[in-house]
Amino acid sequence: MAEFNSAVDTVAVDALVGCCHCWRWAREVAAQRPFADLAALHDCAAQVWETMGEAEWLEAFAGHPRIGDLSVLRDKYSTASREQGQVAAADEAVLQELMQLNRDYEARHGFIFIVCASGKSAAEMRDLLRERLPHSTQEELRTGAAEQAKITALRLDRAFATDPEQE
């Protein structure tokens, strides 16, 4: 945390953009430094995210690969392979349905389906897609923003938990 707190603004903002692909959010969180610990960073990140609107949500959503995008999942170094790892183990029928539901969702709502995939199987995400597909776009924007907050929290943990001062 000390290194992040003392980093030049561009470095701090870049680190935060890696956790949530929203530049305004990242700049506003970085401007709140220094943080006493990871919990304080989490609190600030959540508070700032709550002030963001549709444009920022869509910017963050655009930084994600589609759920079940096997070409991205095959890259063992990608964030998606860590976050959607269980999807790669799904059978072909589930993967094909997931891809079609993703296309249907994007056609209906104009943005990709956002879900905190950590710990979820492809079938669970397919079922969530089925459930959420008929929702209004405004409802899905709000739901996606809440899911993005969960994803960001996990990424903050991963990015900052290895700090020796946090262990």
Rosetta constraint file for C-alpha pairs under 8 A:
AtomPair CA 1 CA 5 HARMONIC 6.01 0.50
AtomPair CA 1 CA 35 HARMONIC 7.31 0.50
AtomPair CA 1 CA 36 HARMONIC 7.80 0.50
AtomPair CA 1 CA 37 HARMONIC 6.47 0.50
AtomPair CA 1 CA 38 HARMONIC 7.20 0.50
AtomPair CA 1 CA 160 HARMONIC 6.75 0.50
AtomPair CA 1 CA 163 HARMONIC 6.28 0.50
AtomPair CA 1 CA 165 HARMONIC 7.13 0.50
AtomPair CA 1 CA 166 HARMONIC 7.63 0.50
AtomPair CA 2 CA 6 HARMONIC 6.20 0.50
AtomPair CA 3 CA 7 HARMONIC 5.97 0.50
AtomPair CA 4 CA 12 HARMONIC 6.08 0.50
AtomPair CA 5 CA 12 HARMONIC 7.78 0.50
AtomPair CA 5 CA 33 HARMONIC 5.73 0.50
AtomPair CA 5 CA 34 HARMONIC 4.87 0.50
AtomPair CA 5 CA 35 HARMONIC 6.65 0.50
AtomPair CA 6 CA 34 HARMONIC 7.68 0.50
AtomPair CA 7 CA 11 HARMONIC 6.05 0.50
AtomPair CA 7 CA 12 HARMONIC 5.86 0.50
AtomPair CA 8 CA 12 HARMONIC 6.35 0.50
AtomPair CA 9 CA 13 HARMONIC 5.97 0.50
AtomPair CA 9 CA 30 HARMONIC 6.89 0.50
AtomPair CA 9 CA 31 HARMONIC 7.86 0.50
AtomPair CA 10 CA 14 HARMONIC 6.04 0.50
AtomPair CA 11 CA 15 HARMONIC 6.23 0.50
AtomPair CA 12 CA 16 HARMONIC 6.35 0.50
AtomPair CA 12 CA 30 HARMONIC 6.04 0.50
AtomPair CA 13 CA 17 HARMONIC 6.10 0.50
AtomPair CA 13 CA 23 HARMONIC 7.57 0.50
AtomPair CA 13 CA 26 HARMONIC 5.24 0.50
AtomPair CA 13 CA 27 HARMONIC 5.61 0.50
AtomPair CA 13 CA 30 HARMONIC 5.91 0.50
AtomPair CA 14 CA 18 HARMONIC 6.37 0.50
AtomPair CA 14 CA 26 HARMONIC 7.69 0.50
AtomPair CA 15 CA 19 HARMONIC 6.97 0.50
AtomPair CA 16 CA 20 HARMONIC 6.33 0.50
AtomPair CA 16 CA 21 HARMONIC 7.95 0.50
AtomPair CA 16 CA 26 HARMONIC 5.25 0.50
AtomPair CA 16 CA 29 HARMONIC 7.99 0.50
AtomPair CA 16 CA 30 HARMONIC 7.66 0.50
AtomPair CA 16 CA 156 HARMONIC 7.89 0.50
AtomPair CA 17 CA 21 HARMONIC 4.74 0.50
AtomPair CA 17 CA 22 HARMONIC 6.03 0.50
AtomPair CA 17 CA 23 HARMONIC 6.29 0.50
AtomPair CA 17 CA 26 HARMONIC 5.73 0.50
AtomPair CA 19 CA 151 HARMONIC 7.96 0.50
AtomPair CA 19 CA 152 HARMONIC 5.33 0.50
AtomPair CA 19 CA 153 HARMONIC 7.98 0.50
AtomPair CA 19 CA 155 HARMONIC 5.12 0.50
AtomPair CA 19 CA 156 HARMONIC 6.01 0.50
AtomPair CA 19 CA 159 HARMONIC 7.75 0.50
AtomPair CA 20 CA 25 HARMONIC 7.95 0.50
AtomPair CA 20 CA 26 HARMONIC 7.47 0.50
AtomPair CA 20 CA 60 HARMONIC 5.95 0.50
AtomPair CA 20 CA 63 HARMONIC 7.89 0.50
AtomPair CA 20 CA 148 HARMONIC 7.69 0.50
AtomPair CA 20 CA 151 HARMONIC 7.96 0.50
AtomPair CA 20 CA 152 HARMONIC 5.53 0.50
AtomPair CA 21 CA 59 HARMONIC 6.51 0.50
AtomPair CA 21 CA 60 HARMONIC 4.36 0.50
AtomPair CA 21 CA 61 HARMONIC 7.45 0.50
AtomPair CA 21 CA 62 HARMONIC 7.65 0.50
AtomPair CA 21 CA 63 HARMONIC 5.40 0.50
AtomPair CA 22 CA 26 HARMONIC 6.21 0.50
AtomPair CA 22 CA 56 HARMONIC 5.98 0.50
AtomPair CA 22 CA 57 HARMONIC 7.55 0.50
AtomPair CA 22 CA 59 HARMONIC 5.65 0.50
AtomPair CA 22 CA 60 HARMONIC 4.89 0.50
AtomPair CA 23 CA 27 HARMONIC 6.08 0.50
AtomPair CA 24 CA 28 HARMONIC 6.14 0.50
AtomPair CA 24 CA 56 HARMONIC 7.29 0.50
AtomPair CA 25 CA 29 HARMONIC 6.12 0.50
AtomPair CA 25 CA 45 HARMONIC 7.92 0.50
AtomPair CA 25 CA 48 HARMONIC 6.48 0.50
AtomPair CA 25 CA 49 HARMONIC 6.48 0.50
AtomPair CA 25 CA 52 HARMONIC 7.26 0.50
AtomPair CA 25 CA 56 HARMONIC 7.64 0.50
AtomPair CA 26 CA 30 HARMONIC 6.01 0.50
AtomPair CA 27 CA 31 HARMONIC 6.09 0.50
AtomPair CA 28 CA 32 HARMONIC 6.73 0.50
AtomPair CA 28 CA 48 HARMONIC 7.01 0.50
AtomPair CA 29 CA 33 HARMONIC 7.32 0.50
AtomPair CA 29 CA 44 HARMONIC 6.49 0.50
AtomPair CA 29 CA 45 HARMONIC 6.01 0.50
AtomPair CA 29 CA 48 HARMONIC 6.68 0.50
AtomPair CA 32 CA 44 HARMONIC 7.61 0.50
AtomPair CA 35 CA 40 HARMONIC 5.73 0.50
AtomPair CA 35 CA 41 HARMONIC 5.84 0.50
AtomPair CA 36 CA 40 HARMONIC 6.13 0.50
AtomPair CA 36 CA 41 HARMONIC 7.88 0.50
AtomPair CA 37 CA 41 HARMONIC 6.53 0.50
AtomPair CA 37 CA 166 HARMONIC 7.26 0.50
AtomPair CA 38 CA 42 HARMONIC 6.13 0.50
AtomPair CA 38 CA 157 HARMONIC 7.64 0.50
AtomPair CA 38 CA 160 HARMONIC 6.98 0.50
AtomPair CA 38 CA 161 HARMONIC 7.49 0.50
AtomPair CA 38 CA 166 HARMONIC 7.45 0.50
AtomPair CA 39 CA 43 HARMONIC 6.20 0.50
AtomPair CA 40 CA 44 HARMONIC 6.21 0.50
AtomPair CA 41 CA 45 HARMONIC 5.98 0.50
AtomPair CA 42 CA 46 HARMONIC 6.12 0.50
AtomPair CA 42 CA 153 HARMONIC 6.70 0.50
AtomPair CA 42 CA 156 HARMONIC 7.49 0.50
AtomPair CA 43 CA 47 HARMONIC 6.17 0.50
AtomPair CA 44 CA 48 HARMONIC 6.04 0.50
AtomPair CA 45 CA 49 HARMONIC 6.06 0.50
AtomPair CA 46 CA 50 HARMONIC 6.29 0.50
AtomPair CA 46 CA 149 HARMONIC 6.91 0.50
AtomPair CA 47 CA 51 HARMONIC 6.91 0.50
AtomPair CA 48 CA 52 HARMONIC 6.88 0.50
AtomPair CA 49 CA 149 HARMONIC 7.23 0.50
AtomPair CA 52 CA 56 HARMONIC 5.88 0.50
AtomPair CA 52 CA 57 HARMONIC 7.03 0.50
AtomPair CA 53 CA 57 HARMONIC 6.16 0.50
AtomPair CA 54 CA 58 HARMONIC 6.07 0.50
AtomPair CA 54 CA 141 HARMONIC 7.19 0.50
AtomPair CA 55 CA 59 HARMONIC 6.22 0.50
AtomPair CA 56 CA 60 HARMONIC 6.22 0.50
AtomPair CA 57 CA 61 HARMONIC 6.12 0.50
AtomPair CA 57 CA 141 HARMONIC 7.45 0.50
AtomPair CA 57 CA 144 HARMONIC 7.83 0.50
AtomPair CA 57 CA 145 HARMONIC 5.94 0.50
AtomPair CA 58 CA 62 HARMONIC 6.06 0.50
AtomPair CA 58 CA 111 HARMONIC 7.31 0.50
AtomPair CA 59 CA 63 HARMONIC 6.86 0.50
AtomPair CA 60 CA 64 HARMONIC 7.49 0.50
AtomPair CA 60 CA 148 HARMONIC 7.60 0.50
AtomPair CA 61 CA 111 HARMONIC 7.36 0.50
AtomPair CA 61 CA 112 HARMONIC 6.85 0.50
AtomPair CA 61 CA 114 HARMONIC 6.80 0.50
AtomPair CA 61 CA 144 HARMONIC 7.85 0.50
AtomPair CA 61 CA 148 HARMONIC 7.53 0.50
AtomPair CA 62 CA 111 HARMONIC 7.51 0.50
AtomPair CA 62 CA 112 HARMONIC 7.39 0.50
AtomPair CA 64 CA 80 HARMONIC 7.95 0.50
AtomPair CA 65 CA 69 HARMONIC 6.70 0.50
AtomPair CA 65 CA 72 HARMONIC 7.18 0.50
AtomPair CA 65 CA 80 HARMONIC 7.04 0.50
AtomPair CA 66 CA 102 HARMONIC 7.19 0.50
AtomPair CA 66 CA 112 HARMONIC 6.40 0.50
AtomPair CA 66 CA 113 HARMONIC 7.06 0.50
AtomPair CA 67 CA 84 HARMONIC 7.25 0.50
AtomPair CA 67 CA 98 HARMONIC 7.66 0.50
AtomPair CA 67 CA 99 HARMONIC 7.89 0.50
AtomPair CA 67 CA 102 HARMONIC 7.47 0.50
AtomPair CA 67 CA 113 HARMONIC 7.28 0.50
AtomPair CA 67 CA 114 HARMONIC 7.86 0.50
AtomPair CA 67 CA 125 HARMONIC 7.96 0.50
AtomPair CA 68 CA 73 HARMONIC 7.43 0.50
AtomPair CA 68 CA 84 HARMONIC 7.38 0.50
AtomPair CA 68 CA 87 HARMONIC 5.93 0.50
AtomPair CA 68 CA 88 HARMONIC 7.34 0.50
AtomPair CA 68 CA 95 HARMONIC 6.59 0.50
AtomPair CA 68 CA 98 HARMONIC 6.65 0.50
AtomPair CA 68 CA 99 HARMONIC 6.70 0.50
AtomPair CA 68 CA 122 HARMONIC 7.31 0.50
AtomPair CA 69 CA 73 HARMONIC 6.28 0.50
AtomPair CA 69 CA 99 HARMONIC 7.56 0.50
AtomPair CA 70 CA 74 HARMONIC 5.99 0.50
AtomPair CA 70 CA 88 HARMONIC 6.79 0.50
AtomPair CA 71 CA 75 HARMONIC 7.23 0.50
AtomPair CA 72 CA 78 HARMONIC 6.97 0.50
AtomPair CA 72 CA 80 HARMONIC 6.69 0.50
AtomPair CA 72 CA 81 HARMONIC 7.09 0.50
AtomPair CA 73 CA 78 HARMONIC 7.11 0.50
AtomPair CA 73 CA 80 HARMONIC 5.87 0.50
AtomPair CA 73 CA 81 HARMONIC 4.51 0.50
AtomPair CA 73 CA 84 HARMONIC 7.30 0.50
AtomPair CA 73 CA 85 HARMONIC 7.15 0.50
AtomPair CA 73 CA 88 HARMONIC 6.75 0.50
AtomPair CA 74 CA 81 HARMONIC 6.90 0.50
AtomPair CA 74 CA 88 HARMONIC 7.96 0.50
AtomPair CA 75 CA 81 HARMONIC 6.60 0.50
AtomPair CA 76 CA 81 HARMONIC 5.74 0.50
AtomPair CA 76 CA 82 HARMONIC 7.70 0.50
AtomPair CA 77 CA 81 HARMONIC 6.94 0.50
AtomPair CA 77 CA 82 HARMONIC 7.92 0.50
AtomPair CA 78 CA 82 HARMONIC 6.94 0.50
AtomPair CA 79 CA 83 HARMONIC 6.18 0.50
AtomPair CA 80 CA 84 HARMONIC 5.41 0.50
AtomPair CA 80 CA 85 HARMONIC 7.30 0.50
AtomPair CA 81 CA 85 HARMONIC 4.98 0.50
AtomPair CA 83 CA 116 HARMONIC 8.00 0.50
AtomPair CA 83 CA 117 HARMONIC 5.91 0.50
AtomPair CA 83 CA 118 HARMONIC 5.16 0.50
AtomPair CA 83 CA 119 HARMONIC 7.98 0.50
AtomPair CA 84 CA 88 HARMONIC 7.60 0.50
AtomPair CA 84 CA 117 HARMONIC 5.61 0.50
AtomPair CA 84 CA 118 HARMONIC 6.36 0.50
AtomPair CA 84 CA 119 HARMONIC 7.96 0.50
AtomPair CA 84 CA 120 HARMONIC 7.67 0.50
AtomPair CA 85 CA 89 HARMONIC 7.66 0.50
AtomPair CA 86 CA 90 HARMONIC 7.10 0.50
AtomPair CA 86 CA 119 HARMONIC 7.42 0.50
AtomPair CA 86 CA 120 HARMONIC 6.88 0.50
AtomPair CA 86 CA 121 HARMONIC 5.29 0.50
AtomPair CA 86 CA 122 HARMONIC 6.57 0.50
AtomPair CA 87 CA 95 HARMONIC 7.77 0.50
AtomPair CA 87 CA 121 HARMONIC 5.85 0.50
AtomPair CA 87 CA 122 HARMONIC 4.59 0.50
AtomPair CA 90 CA 94 HARMONIC 6.39 0.50
AtomPair CA 90 CA 95 HARMONIC 6.48 0.50
AtomPair CA 90 CA 121 HARMONIC 7.62 0.50
AtomPair CA 90 CA 122 HARMONIC 6.01 0.50
AtomPair CA 90 CA 123 HARMONIC 7.65 0.50
AtomPair CA 91 CA 95 HARMONIC 6.41 0.50
AtomPair CA 92 CA 96 HARMONIC 6.06 0.50
AtomPair CA 93 CA 97 HARMONIC 6.20 0.50
AtomPair CA 94 CA 98 HARMONIC 6.00 0.50
AtomPair CA 94 CA 122 HARMONIC 6.91 0.50
AtomPair CA 94 CA 123 HARMONIC 6.42 0.50
AtomPair CA 94 CA 126 HARMONIC 7.50 0.50
AtomPair CA 95 CA 99 HARMONIC 6.15 0.50
AtomPair CA 95 CA 122 HARMONIC 7.22 0.50
AtomPair CA 96 CA 100 HARMONIC 6.27 0.50
AtomPair CA 97 CA 101 HARMONIC 6.03 0.50
AtomPair CA 97 CA 126 HARMONIC 7.37 0.50
AtomPair CA 98 CA 102 HARMONIC 6.08 0.50
AtomPair CA 98 CA 122 HARMONIC 7.56 0.50
AtomPair CA 98 CA 125 HARMONIC 7.86 0.50
AtomPair CA 98 CA 126 HARMONIC 5.38 0.50
AtomPair CA 98 CA 129 HARMONIC 7.93 0.50
AtomPair CA 99 CA 103 HARMONIC 6.36 0.50
AtomPair CA 100 CA 104 HARMONIC 6.21 0.50
AtomPair CA 101 CA 105 HARMONIC 5.96 0.50
AtomPair CA 101 CA 126 HARMONIC 7.49 0.50
AtomPair CA 101 CA 129 HARMONIC 6.67 0.50
AtomPair CA 101 CA 130 HARMONIC 7.16 0.50
AtomPair CA 101 CA 133 HARMONIC 7.99 0.50
AtomPair CA 102 CA 106 HARMONIC 6.17 0.50
AtomPair CA 102 CA 112 HARMONIC 6.99 0.50
AtomPair CA 102 CA 113 HARMONIC 6.54 0.50
AtomPair CA 102 CA 129 HARMONIC 7.51 0.50
AtomPair CA 103 CA 107 HARMONIC 6.13 0.50
AtomPair CA 104 CA 108 HARMONIC 6.16 0.50
AtomPair CA 104 CA 133 HARMONIC 7.77 0.50
AtomPair CA 105 CA 109 HARMONIC 5.93 0.50
AtomPair CA 105 CA 110 HARMONIC 7.67 0.50
AtomPair CA 105 CA 111 HARMONIC 7.65 0.50
AtomPair CA 105 CA 112 HARMONIC 6.94 0.50
AtomPair CA 105 CA 113 HARMONIC 6.58 0.50
AtomPair CA 105 CA 129 HARMONIC 7.70 0.50
AtomPair CA 105 CA 133 HARMONIC 5.69 0.50
AtomPair CA 106 CA 110 HARMONIC 4.86 0.50
AtomPair CA 106 CA 111 HARMONIC 5.00 0.50
AtomPair CA 106 CA 112 HARMONIC 5.30 0.50
AtomPair CA 106 CA 113 HARMONIC 7.10 0.50
AtomPair CA 107 CA 111 HARMONIC 7.88 0.50
AtomPair CA 108 CA 133 HARMONIC 7.80 0.50
AtomPair CA 108 CA 137 HARMONIC 7.80 0.50
AtomPair CA 109 CA 136 HARMONIC 7.90 0.50
AtomPair CA 109 CA 137 HARMONIC 5.29 0.50
AtomPair CA 109 CA 140 HARMONIC 7.80 0.50
AtomPair CA 113 CA 129 HARMONIC 7.35 0.50
AtomPair CA 113 CA 144 HARMONIC 7.39 0.50
AtomPair CA 114 CA 144 HARMONIC 5.17 0.50
AtomPair CA 114 CA 147 HARMONIC 6.47 0.50
AtomPair CA 114 CA 148 HARMONIC 7.01 0.50
AtomPair CA 115 CA 125 HARMONIC 7.76 0.50
AtomPair CA 115 CA 144 HARMONIC 6.72 0.50
AtomPair CA 115 CA 147 HARMONIC 5.30 0.50
AtomPair CA 115 CA 148 HARMONIC 7.26 0.50
AtomPair CA 116 CA 147 HARMONIC 5.46 0.50
AtomPair CA 116 CA 148 HARMONIC 7.02 0.50
AtomPair CA 116 CA 150 HARMONIC 6.30 0.50
AtomPair CA 116 CA 151 HARMONIC 5.47 0.50
AtomPair CA 117 CA 121 HARMONIC 7.91 0.50
AtomPair CA 117 CA 125 HARMONIC 7.31 0.50
AtomPair CA 120 CA 124 HARMONIC 5.91 0.50
AtomPair CA 120 CA 125 HARMONIC 6.55 0.50
AtomPair CA 121 CA 125 HARMONIC 6.37 0.50
AtomPair CA 122 CA 126 HARMONIC 6.01 0.50
AtomPair CA 123 CA 127 HARMONIC 6.12 0.50
AtomPair CA 124 CA 128 HARMONIC 6.24 0.50
AtomPair CA 125 CA 129 HARMONIC 6.07 0.50
AtomPair CA 126 CA 130 HARMONIC 6.22 0.50
AtomPair CA 127 CA 131 HARMONIC 6.16 0.50
AtomPair CA 128 CA 132 HARMONIC 6.00 0.50
AtomPair CA 129 CA 133 HARMONIC 5.71 0.50
AtomPair CA 130 CA 134 HARMONIC 7.75 0.50
AtomPair CA 132 CA 140 HARMONIC 7.35 0.50
AtomPair CA 135 CA 139 HARMONIC 6.29 0.50
AtomPair CA 135 CA 140 HARMONIC 6.46 0.50
AtomPair CA 136 CA 140 HARMONIC 6.27 0.50
AtomPair CA 137 CA 141 HARMONIC 6.08 0.50
AtomPair CA 138 CA 142 HARMONIC 6.43 0.50
AtomPair CA 139 CA 143 HARMONIC 6.13 0.50
AtomPair CA 140 CA 144 HARMONIC 5.72 0.50
AtomPair CA 141 CA 145 HARMONIC 6.06 0.50
AtomPair CA 142 CA 146 HARMONIC 6.32 0.50
AtomPair CA 143 CA 147 HARMONIC 6.23 0.50
AtomPair CA 144 CA 148 HARMONIC 5.97 0.50
AtomPair CA 145 CA 149 HARMONIC 6.29 0.50
AtomPair CA 146 CA 150 HARMONIC 6.64 0.50
AtomPair CA 147 CA 151 HARMONIC 6.31 0.50
AtomPair CA 148 CA 152 HARMONIC 6.00 0.50
AtomPair CA 149 CA 153 HARMONIC 6.20 0.50
AtomPair CA 150 CA 154 HARMONIC 6.42 0.50
AtomPair CA 151 CA 155 HARMONIC 6.22 0.50
AtomPair CA 152 CA 156 HARMONIC 6.02 0.50
AtomPair CA 153 CA 157 HARMONIC 6.25 0.50
AtomPair CA 154 CA 158 HARMONIC 6.29 0.50
AtomPair CA 155 CA 159 HARMONIC 5.97 0.50
AtomPair CA 156 CA 160 HARMONIC 5.90 0.50
AtomPair CA 156 CA 161 HARMONIC 7.78 0.50
AtomPair CA 157 CA 161 HARMONIC 5.19 0.50
AtomPair CA 158 CA 162 HARMONIC 7.33 0.50
AtomPair CA 161 CA 166 HARMONIC 6.17 0.50
AtomPair CA 161 CA 167 HARMONIC 7.40 0.50
AtomPair CA 162 CA 166 HARMONIC 7.06 0.50
AtomPair CA 162 CA 167 HARMONIC 7.27 0.50
AtomPair CA 163 CA 167 HARMONIC 6.91 0.50
